[in-house]
């Protein structure tokens, strides 16, 4: 009976997951391949005609090919932000795990605060203006790094705890200290959790909508999520083009999740167990 109940619960969970995730995805795909008149109904009706290429080209050519520029900006933003997050978070986690004390406890509190306290938009804008980085891609990269660092530090620290201190001492005896100790000895051992941080942070940065909207207004530094505004206005929304845009910007994160889902789960589970 226990096995049957467990099987029934798992079946119900799968059905609910399918309803929650697959039905909205199906609606998005159907609306993206409809004409403007039929897409305004926002229903599951089968398309009367299939203007797929026309919708695709209109989305690409909108506002002087802003989507292509947005893809380039999002790629640069994601690669730079994730690289900095991985390096800084791994180094911070190693130091916090190895040097326990009053300063370490204060640093732990600050890391947790980064997860709990919501970001302040207006002070961040003032800071970026003071640095001359407001409305620039480097400024947005720093914002993404600052907001994503706390989560990455926690993942890295749980994994660093599994690395014995004797390994550090052996490397120091061989003359390996400081940055050389970290990058030659410790960092290669963090590969499983590094993959997890890279994938989760990449999806988070690429899908970020709020930060690019506030910190890089305008078309020059637009990211893919901000292009959703291209097909919305106060009085009219082009639903077929809007959903086609959503399909195009959903493809990269979806592919990452499909192909690397096991690595994400394995990295997070290993860090949790070893921590």
SEMAR-841795 format. One record per residue (C-alpha): residue number from 1; x, y, z. Coordinates in nm, 2 decimals. Layout:
<atom num="NUM" c1="X" c2="Y" c3="Z"/>
...
***
This chain:
<atom num="1" c1="0.00" c2="0.00" c3="0.00"/>
<atom num="2" c1="0.28" c2="0.24" c3="0.08"/>
<atom num="3" c1="0.44" c2="0.18" c3="-0.26"/>
<atom num="4" c1="0.11" c2="0.24" c3="-0.43"/>
<atom num="5" c1="0.05" c2="0.56" c3="-0.24"/>
<atom num="6" c1="0.40" c2="0.68" c3="-0.33"/>
<atom num="7" c1="0.34" c2="0.60" c3="-0.69"/>
<atom num="8" c1="0.01" c2="0.78" c3="-0.69"/>
<atom num="9" c1="0.16" c2="1.08" c3="-0.53"/>
<atom num="10" c1="0.44" c2="1.09" c3="-0.79"/>
<atom num="11" c1="0.19" c2="1.06" c3="-1.07"/>
<atom num="12" c1="-0.02" c2="1.34" c3="-0.94"/>
<atom num="13" c1="0.29" c2="1.56" c3="-0.90"/>
<atom num="14" c1="0.39" c2="1.49" c3="-1.26"/>
<atom num="15" c1="0.04" c2="1.58" c3="-1.39"/>
<atom num="16" c1="0.04" c2="1.90" c3="-1.19"/>
<atom num="17" c1="0.39" c2="1.99" c3="-1.31"/>
<atom num="18" c1="0.27" c2="1.93" c3="-1.67"/>
<atom num="19" c1="-0.03" c2="2.15" c3="-1.62"/>
<atom num="20" c1="0.18" c2="2.43" c3="-1.46"/>
<atom num="21" c1="0.46" c2="2.43" c3="-1.71"/>
<atom num="22" c1="0.35" c2="2.27" c3="-2.04"/>
<atom num="23" c1="0.01" c2="2.45" c3="-2.08"/>
<atom num="24" c1="0.16" c2="2.80" c3="-2.07"/>
<atom num="25" c1="0.44" c2="2.69" c3="-2.30"/>
<atom num="26" c1="0.18" c2="2.55" c3="-2.55"/>
<atom num="27" c1="-0.02" c2="2.88" c3="-2.54"/>
<atom num="28" c1="0.30" c2="3.07" c3="-2.60"/>
<atom num="29" c1="0.39" c2="2.86" c3="-2.90"/>
<atom num="30" c1="0.04" c2="2.87" c3="-3.05"/>
<atom num="31" c1="0.01" c2="3.24" c3="-3.01"/>
<atom num="32" c1="0.35" c2="3.30" c3="-3.16"/>
<atom num="33" c1="0.25" c2="3.14" c3="-3.49"/>
<atom num="34" c1="-0.09" c2="3.31" c3="-3.54"/>
<atom num="35" c1="-0.18" c2="3.62" c3="-3.73"/>
<atom num="36" c1="-0.25" c2="3.95" c3="-3.54"/>
<atom num="37" c1="-0.63" c2="3.91" c3="-3.54"/>
<atom num="38" c1="-0.64" c2="3.56" c3="-3.42"/>
<atom num="39" c1="-0.36" c2="3.60" c3="-3.16"/>
<atom num="40" c1="-0.57" c2="3.87" c3="-2.99"/>
<atom num="41" c1="-0.81" c2="3.60" c3="-2.86"/>
<atom num="42" c1="-0.53" c2="3.44" c3="-2.64"/>
<atom num="43" c1="-0.68" c2="3.10" c3="-2.66"/>
<atom num="44" c1="-0.58" c2="2.75" c3="-2.76"/>
<atom num="45" c1="-0.75" c2="2.75" c3="-3.10"/>
<atom num="46" c1="-0.55" c2="2.60" c3="-3.38"/>
<atom num="47" c1="-0.40" c2="2.88" c3="-3.61"/>
<atom num="48" c1="-0.61" c2="2.95" c3="-3.92"/>
<atom num="49" c1="-0.29" c2="3.02" c3="-4.11"/>
<atom num="50" c1="0.08" c2="2.99" c3="-4.02"/>
<atom num="51" c1="0.27" c2="3.32" c3="-4.06"/>
<atom num="52" c1="0.57" c2="3.18" c3="-3.88"/>
<atom num="53" c1="0.84" c2="3.33" c3="-4.11"/>
<atom num="54" c1="0.66" c2="3.66" c3="-4.13"/>
<atom num="55" c1="0.63" c2="3.69" c3="-3.75"/>
<atom num="56" c1="0.99" c2="3.58" c3="-3.71"/>
<atom num="57" c1="1.12" c2="3.84" c3="-3.95"/>
<atom num="58" c1="0.90" c2="4.12" c3="-3.80"/>
<atom num="59" c1="1.05" c2="4.05" c3="-3.45"/>
<atom num="60" c1="1.40" c2="4.04" c3="-3.59"/>
<atom num="61" c1="1.36" c2="4.36" c3="-3.79"/>
<atom num="62" c1="1.17" c2="4.56" c3="-3.52"/>
<atom num="63" c1="1.33" c2="4.89" c3="-3.42"/>
<atom num="64" c1="1.62" c2="4.86" c3="-3.66"/>
<atom num="65" c1="1.72" c2="4.50" c3="-3.55"/>
<atom num="66" c1="1.73" c2="4.58" c3="-3.18"/>
<atom num="67" c1="1.68" c2="4.21" c3="-3.09"/>
<atom num="68" c1="2.01" c2="4.12" c3="-3.25"/>
<atom num="69" c1="2.19" c2="4.40" c3="-3.06"/>
<atom num="70" c1="2.01" c2="4.28" c3="-2.75"/>
<atom num="71" c1="2.14" c2="3.93" c3="-2.80"/>
<atom num="72" c1="2.49" c2="4.06" c3="-2.83"/>
<atom num="73" c1="2.46" c2="4.27" c3="-2.52"/>
<atom num="74" c1="2.30" c2="3.99" c3="-2.32"/>
<atom num="75" c1="2.58" c2="3.75" c3="-2.43"/>
<atom num="76" c1="2.85" c2="4.00" c3="-2.32"/>
<atom num="77" c1="2.66" c2="4.07" c3="-2.00"/>
<atom num="78" c1="2.62" c2="3.70" c3="-1.91"/>
<atom num="79" c1="2.97" c2="3.59" c3="-1.99"/>
<atom num="80" c1="3.14" c2="3.88" c3="-1.81"/>
<atom num="81" c1="2.91" c2="3.87" c3="-1.51"/>
<atom num="82" c1="2.93" c2="3.49" c3="-1.46"/>
<atom num="83" c1="3.31" c2="3.49" c3="-1.50"/>
<atom num="84" c1="3.35" c2="3.75" c3="-1.22"/>
<atom num="85" c1="3.09" c2="3.58" c3="-1.00"/>
<atom num="86" c1="3.27" c2="3.25" c3="-1.02"/>
<atom num="87" c1="3.62" c2="3.39" c3="-0.95"/>
<atom num="88" c1="3.51" c2="3.63" c3="-0.67"/>
<atom num="89" c1="3.27" c2="3.39" c3="-0.51"/>
<atom num="90" c1="3.51" c2="3.10" c3="-0.51"/>
<atom num="91" c1="3.79" c2="3.31" c3="-0.36"/>
<atom num="92" c1="3.56" c2="3.46" c3="-0.09"/>
<atom num="93" c1="3.42" c2="3.12" c3="0.00"/>
<atom num="94" c1="3.77" c2="2.97" c3="0.04"/>
<atom num="95" c1="3.88" c2="3.25" c3="0.27"/>
<atom num="96" c1="3.56" c2="3.25" c3="0.48"/>
<atom num="97" c1="3.57" c2="2.87" c3="0.52"/>
<atom num="98" c1="3.94" c2="2.86" c3="0.61"/>
<atom num="99" c1="3.96" c2="3.17" c3="0.84"/>
<atom num="100" c1="3.69" c2="3.15" c3="1.11"/>
<atom num="101" c1="3.68" c2="3.44" c3="1.35"/>
<atom num="102" c1="3.50" c2="3.76" c3="1.43"/>
<atom num="103" c1="3.57" c2="3.91" c3="1.09"/>
<atom num="104" c1="3.45" c2="3.59" c3="0.93"/>
<atom num="105" c1="3.13" c2="3.60" c3="1.12"/>
<atom num="106" c1="3.07" c2="3.96" c3="1.01"/>
<atom num="107" c1="3.14" c2="3.86" c3="0.65"/>
<atom num="108" c1="2.90" c2="3.57" c3="0.68"/>
<atom num="109" c1="2.63" c2="3.81" c3="0.80"/>
<atom num="110" c1="2.69" c2="4.03" c3="0.50"/>
<atom num="111" c1="2.67" c2="3.74" c3="0.26"/>
<atom num="112" c1="2.33" c2="3.63" c3="0.41"/>
<atom num="113" c1="2.22" c2="3.99" c3="0.40"/>
<atom num="114" c1="2.27" c2="3.99" c3="0.03"/>
<atom num="115" c1="2.02" c2="3.71" c3="0.00"/>
<atom num="116" c1="1.76" c2="3.85" c3="0.24"/>
<atom num="117" c1="1.77" c2="4.23" c3="0.19"/>
<atom num="118" c1="1.61" c2="4.34" c3="-0.13"/>
<atom num="119" c1="1.82" c2="4.56" c3="-0.36"/>
<atom num="120" c1="1.78" c2="4.93" c3="-0.34"/>
<atom num="121" c1="1.73" c2="5.07" c3="-0.69"/>
<atom num="122" c1="1.77" c2="5.45" c3="-0.63"/>
<atom num="123" c1="2.09" c2="5.43" c3="-0.42"/>
<atom num="124" c1="2.24" c2="5.20" c3="-0.68"/>
<atom num="125" c1="2.16" c2="5.45" c3="-0.95"/>
<atom num="126" c1="2.33" c2="5.72" c3="-0.75"/>
<atom num="127" c1="2.63" c2="5.51" c3="-0.70"/>
<atom num="128" c1="2.66" c2="5.42" c3="-1.07"/>
<atom num="129" c1="2.62" c2="5.79" c3="-1.16"/>
<atom num="130" c1="2.89" c2="5.88" c3="-0.92"/>
<atom num="131" c1="3.12" c2="5.63" c3="-1.08"/>
<atom num="132" c1="3.02" c2="5.74" c3="-1.43"/>
<atom num="133" c1="2.88" c2="5.39" c3="-1.51"/>
<atom num="134" c1="2.51" c2="5.46" c3="-1.52"/>
<atom num="135" c1="2.35" c2="5.35" c3="-1.86"/>
<atom num="136" c1="2.66" c2="5.15" c3="-1.95"/>
<atom num="137" c1="2.71" c2="4.78" c3="-1.99"/>
<atom num="138" c1="3.01" c2="4.77" c3="-1.75"/>
<atom num="139" c1="2.79" c2="4.93" c3="-1.48"/>
<atom num="140" c1="2.52" c2="4.67" c3="-1.54"/>
<atom num="141" c1="2.78" c2="4.39" c3="-1.52"/>
<atom num="142" c1="2.89" c2="4.52" c3="-1.17"/>
<atom num="143" c1="2.53" c2="4.52" c3="-1.06"/>
<atom num="144" c1="2.47" c2="4.17" c3="-1.17"/>
<atom num="145" c1="2.79" c2="4.05" c3="-1.00"/>
<atom num="146" c1="2.69" c2="4.23" c3="-0.68"/>
<atom num="147" c1="2.34" c2="4.08" c3="-0.67"/>
<atom num="148" c1="2.45" c2="3.73" c3="-0.77"/>
<atom num="149" c1="2.75" c2="3.70" c3="-0.55"/>
<atom num="150" c1="2.59" c2="3.59" c3="-0.22"/>
<atom num="151" c1="2.42" c2="3.28" c3="-0.36"/>
<atom num="152" c1="2.73" c2="3.17" c3="-0.54"/>
<atom num="153" c1="2.94" c2="3.22" c3="-0.22"/>
<atom num="154" c1="2.71" c2="2.99" c3="-0.02"/>
<atom num="155" c1="2.74" c2="2.72" c3="-0.29"/>
<atom num="156" c1="3.11" c2="2.74" c3="-0.31"/>
<atom num="157" c1="3.16" c2="2.75" c3="0.07"/>
<atom num="158" c1="2.96" c2="2.43" c3="0.12"/>
<atom num="159" c1="3.19" c2="2.26" c3="-0.13"/>
<atom num="160" c1="3.51" c2="2.41" c3="0.01"/>
<atom num="161" c1="3.43" c2="2.26" c3="0.35"/>
<atom num="162" c1="3.48" c2="1.91" c3="0.20"/>
<atom num="163" c1="3.84" c2="1.99" c3="0.10"/>
<atom num="164" c1="4.07" c2="1.89" c3="0.39"/>
<atom num="165" c1="4.30" c2="2.15" c3="0.53"/>
<atom num="166" c1="4.59" c2="1.91" c3="0.51"/>
<atom num="167" c1="4.59" c2="1.97" c3="0.13"/>
<atom num="168" c1="4.65" c2="2.34" c3="0.19"/>
<atom num="169" c1="4.93" c2="2.27" c3="0.43"/>
<atom num="170" c1="5.10" c2="2.02" c3="0.19"/>
<atom num="171" c1="5.08" c2="2.28" c3="-0.09"/>
<atom num="172" c1="5.23" c2="2.55" c3="0.14"/>
<atom num="173" c1="5.51" c2="2.32" c3="0.23"/>
<atom num="174" c1="5.59" c2="2.28" c3="-0.14"/>
<atom num="175" c1="5.61" c2="2.66" c3="-0.16"/>
<atom num="176" c1="5.26" c2="2.73" c3="-0.30"/>
<atom num="177" c1="5.09" c2="3.02" c3="-0.12"/>
<atom num="178" c1="4.84" c2="3.29" c3="-0.18"/>
<atom num="179" c1="4.68" c2="3.30" c3="-0.52"/>
<atom num="180" c1="4.89" c2="3.02" c3="-0.64"/>
<atom num="181" c1="4.75" c2="2.79" c3="-0.37"/>
<atom num="182" c1="4.40" c2="2.88" c3="-0.46"/>
<atom num="183" c1="4.41" c2="2.87" c3="-0.84"/>
<atom num="184" c1="4.65" c2="2.57" c3="-0.87"/>
<atom num="185" c1="4.53" c2="2.35" c3="-0.59"/>
<atom num="186" c1="4.18" c2="2.45" c3="-0.46"/>
<atom num="187" c1="4.00" c2="2.59" c3="-0.76"/>
<atom num="188" c1="4.04" c2="2.28" c3="-0.98"/>
<atom num="189" c1="3.87" c2="2.07" c3="-0.71"/>
<atom num="190" c1="3.57" c2="2.30" c3="-0.72"/>
<atom num="191" c1="3.47" c2="2.19" c3="-1.08"/>
<atom num="192" c1="3.14" c2="2.03" c3="-0.99"/>
<atom num="193" c1="3.00" c2="2.33" c3="-0.80"/>
<atom num="194" c1="3.16" c2="2.57" c3="-1.05"/>
<atom num="195" c1="2.95" c2="2.41" c3="-1.33"/>
<atom num="196" c1="2.64" c2="2.46" c3="-1.11"/>
<atom num="197" c1="2.72" c2="2.82" c3="-1.04"/>
<atom num="198" c1="2.80" c2="2.89" c3="-1.40"/>
<atom num="199" c1="2.47" c2="2.74" c3="-1.53"/>
<atom num="200" c1="2.24" c2="2.89" c3="-1.26"/>
<atom num="201" c1="2.40" c2="3.23" c3="-1.28"/>
<atom num="202" c1="2.39" c2="3.23" c3="-1.66"/>
<atom num="203" c1="2.02" c2="3.16" c3="-1.67"/>
<atom num="204" c1="1.96" c2="3.42" c3="-1.39"/>
<atom num="205" c1="2.16" c2="3.70" c3="-1.56"/>
<atom num="206" c1="2.03" c2="3.62" c3="-1.92"/>
<atom num="207" c1="1.67" c2="3.62" c3="-1.80"/>
<atom num="208" c1="1.71" c2="3.93" c3="-1.58"/>
<atom num="209" c1="1.45" c2="4.20" c3="-1.67"/>
<atom num="210" c1="1.45" c2="4.45" c3="-1.38"/>
<atom num="211" c1="1.82" c2="4.54" c3="-1.36"/>
<atom num="212" c1="1.86" c2="4.62" c3="-1.74"/>
<atom num="213" c1="1.53" c2="4.81" c3="-1.73"/>
<atom num="214" c1="1.65" c2="5.04" c3="-1.45"/>
<atom num="215" c1="2.02" c2="5.07" c3="-1.50"/>
<atom num="216" c1="2.06" c2="5.06" c3="-1.88"/>
<atom num="217" c1="1.76" c2="5.24" c3="-2.04"/>
<atom num="218" c1="1.76" c2="5.29" c3="-2.41"/>
<atom num="219" c1="1.82" c2="5.07" c3="-2.72"/>
<atom num="220" c1="2.21" c2="5.09" c3="-2.73"/>
<atom num="221" c1="2.25" c2="4.87" c3="-2.42"/>
<atom num="222" c1="1.92" c2="4.68" c3="-2.43"/>
<atom num="223" c1="1.91" c2="4.32" c3="-2.33"/>
<atom num="224" c1="1.68" c2="4.05" c3="-2.47"/>
<atom num="225" c1="1.43" c2="4.07" c3="-2.19"/>
<atom num="226" c1="1.38" c2="4.45" c3="-2.24"/>
<atom num="227" c1="1.28" c2="4.39" c3="-2.60"/>
<atom num="228" c1="0.95" c2="4.26" c3="-2.49"/>
<atom num="229" c1="0.84" c2="4.63" c3="-2.47"/>
<atom num="230" c1="0.88" c2="4.65" c3="-2.84"/>
<atom num="231" c1="0.54" c2="4.50" c3="-2.90"/>
<atom num="232" c1="0.35" c2="4.65" c3="-2.61"/>
<atom num="233" c1="0.20" c2="5.00" c3="-2.58"/>
<atom num="234" c1="-0.06" c2="5.18" c3="-2.37"/>
<atom num="235" c1="-0.34" c2="5.11" c3="-2.62"/>
<atom num="236" c1="-0.23" c2="4.81" c3="-2.83"/>
<atom num="237" c1="-0.03" c2="4.48" c3="-2.79"/>
<atom num="238" c1="0.09" c2="4.27" c3="-3.08"/>
<atom num="239" c1="0.04" c2="3.94" c3="-2.91"/>
<atom num="240" c1="0.17" c2="3.72" c3="-3.19"/>
<atom num="241" c1="0.50" c2="3.92" c3="-3.21"/>
<atom num="242" c1="0.53" c2="3.95" c3="-2.83"/>
<atom num="243" c1="0.50" c2="3.57" c3="-2.79"/>
<atom num="244" c1="0.74" c2="3.51" c3="-3.09"/>
<atom num="245" c1="0.99" c2="3.73" c3="-2.91"/>
<atom num="246" c1="0.94" c2="3.53" c3="-2.59"/>
<atom num="247" c1="1.00" c2="3.21" c3="-2.78"/>
<atom num="248" c1="1.33" c2="3.34" c3="-2.93"/>
<atom num="249" c1="1.46" c2="3.46" c3="-2.59"/>
<atom num="250" c1="1.35" c2="3.15" c3="-2.41"/>
<atom num="251" c1="1.55" c2="2.91" c3="-2.63"/>
<atom num="252" c1="1.90" c2="2.96" c3="-2.48"/>
<atom num="253" c1="1.81" c2="2.91" c3="-2.11"/>
<atom num="254" c1="1.58" c2="2.62" c3="-2.21"/>
<atom num="255" c1="1.86" c2="2.45" c3="-2.39"/>
<atom num="256" c1="2.10" c2="2.50" c3="-2.10"/>
<atom num="257" c1="1.84" c2="2.35" c3="-1.86"/>
<atom num="258" c1="1.77" c2="2.05" c3="-2.09"/>
<atom num="259" c1="2.13" c2="1.96" c3="-2.16"/>
<atom num="260" c1="2.28" c2="2.04" c3="-1.82"/>
<atom num="261" c1="2.00" c2="1.97" c3="-1.57"/>
<atom num="262" c1="2.18" c2="1.67" c3="-1.42"/>
<atom num="263" c1="2.50" c2="1.87" c3="-1.37"/>
<atom num="264" c1="2.31" c2="2.15" c3="-1.20"/>
<atom num="265" c1="2.14" c2="1.90" c3="-0.96"/>
<atom num="266" c1="2.46" c2="1.70" c3="-0.90"/>
<atom num="267" c1="2.66" c2="2.01" c3="-0.82"/>
<atom num="268" c1="2.41" c2="2.15" c3="-0.57"/>
<atom num="269" c1="2.36" c2="1.81" c3="-0.41"/>
<atom num="270" c1="2.73" c2="1.74" c3="-0.37"/>
<atom num="271" c1="2.78" c2="2.08" c3="-0.22"/>
<atom num="272" c1="2.50" c2="2.03" c3="0.03"/>
<atom num="273" c1="2.62" c2="1.68" c3="0.13"/>
<atom num="274" c1="2.98" c2="1.77" c3="0.17"/>
<atom num="275" c1="2.90" c2="2.09" c3="0.35"/>
***
